[in-house]
Each structure stands twice: as C-alpha cells, then as structure tokens.
C-alpha cells in the first residue's frame, strides 16, 4: 500500500508523466482514495499550468545578488559539514 509520503516522493515524476505503468497505477489509485494527496496533485498541476503560460520576468538585480550570496553561503556551509 502506498503512503502519502511515498506519493509525495513520486509527485514530480508523476506530474511529468515519467513513471512506469505499475507505479502510475499505484499513484492514481492512491489519489482516488486520499483526498489530501488528490488536492496536492491537482493544485500543483494547475500551478504548473499557470506558470507555463506566463512570460518570464528577470529578477531585480538586488534580489538576484542576495539570492546568489545566500546560495554560495549554503553551499559553503554544506562543504564544511562534509569535511568535519
């Protein structure tokens, strides 16, 4: 039996239609029985559809700079954790 946690692990591949038939059947059976996972899948699918229909907008330069600094800091912290 598929759990909600299992479903969420497969959600991206499910929405991308990148799962084999056996897994697809399990996932679809789960969302017919689990209203919470059905809502998550449906909402995510609709959100993707909305964003795909939008024109891309560049990030403001200050936001991009802060984001890049935060990512660099996170990557550096991850590297130092692996070496200790």
C-alpha positions as CSV (number, residue, x, y, z in Angstrom):
1,X,0.0,0.0,0.0
2,X,1.3,3.4,-1.0
3,X,1.6,6.0,1.8
4,X,1.1,9.8,1.4
5,X,4.9,10.2,2.0
6,X,5.5,7.7,-0.9
7,X,3.1,9.6,-3.1
8,X,4.9,12.9,-2.4
9,X,8.3,11.4,-3.3
10,X,6.9,10.4,-6.7
11,X,4.8,13.6,-7.3
12,X,7.2,15.3,-9.6
13,X,7.8,12.3,-11.8
14,X,4.0,11.6,-11.7
15,X,3.2,15.1,-12.9
16,X,5.9,14.9,-15.6
17,X,4.4,11.6,-16.7
18,X,7.8,10.0,-16.1
19,X,6.8,6.8,-14.2
20,X,6.3,3.3,-15.4
21,X,2.8,1.9,-15.7
22,X,2.9,-0.1,-12.5
23,X,3.9,3.0,-10.4
24,X,1.4,5.1,-12.3
25,X,-1.4,2.8,-11.4
26,X,-0.4,2.8,-7.7
27,X,-0.2,6.6,-7.6
28,X,-3.5,7.1,-9.3
29,X,-5.2,4.5,-7.0
30,X,-3.8,6.4,-4.1
31,X,-5.1,9.8,-5.2
32,X,-8.6,8.3,-5.8
33,X,-8.6,7.1,-2.2
34,X,-6.8,10.0,-0.5
35,X,-8.4,13.4,-0.9
36,X,-5.4,15.3,0.6
37,X,-3.0,13.9,-2.0
38,X,-5.5,14.5,-4.7
39,X,-5.7,18.2,-3.7
40,X,-1.9,18.4,-3.7
41,X,-1.6,16.8,-7.1
42,X,-4.4,18.9,-8.6
43,X,-3.2,22.2,-7.2
44,X,0.4,21.5,-8.2
45,X,-0.7,20.6,-11.7
46,X,-2.8,23.8,-12.0
47,X,0.1,25.9,-10.6
48,X,2.5,24.5,-13.2
49,X,-0.1,25.2,-16.0
50,X,-0.4,28.8,-14.8
51,X,3.4,29.4,-14.7
52,X,4.0,27.8,-18.0
53,X,1.6,30.3,-19.6
54,X,3.4,33.3,-18.1
55,X,6.1,35.4,-19.7
56,X,9.4,35.1,-17.8
57,X,10.4,38.2,-15.8
58,X,14.0,38.7,-14.7
59,X,14.7,39.1,-11.0
60,X,15.7,42.6,-9.9
61,X,19.5,42.8,-9.7
62,X,19.5,43.3,-5.9
63,X,17.3,40.2,-5.4
64,X,19.5,38.2,-7.7
65,X,22.6,39.3,-5.8
66,X,21.1,38.4,-2.4
67,X,19.9,35.1,-3.7
68,X,23.4,34.2,-5.1
69,X,25.1,35.2,-1.8
70,X,22.7,33.0,0.1
71,X,23.2,30.1,-2.2
72,X,27.0,30.5,-2.0
73,X,26.8,30.6,1.8
74,X,24.6,27.5,1.9
75,X,26.9,25.6,-0.5
76,X,30.0,26.6,1.6
77,X,28.3,25.5,4.8
78,X,27.4,22.1,3.2
79,X,31.0,21.6,2.1
80,X,32.4,22.4,5.6
81,X,30.0,20.0,7.2
82,X,31.2,17.2,4.9
83,X,34.9,17.8,5.8
84,X,34.3,17.7,9.5
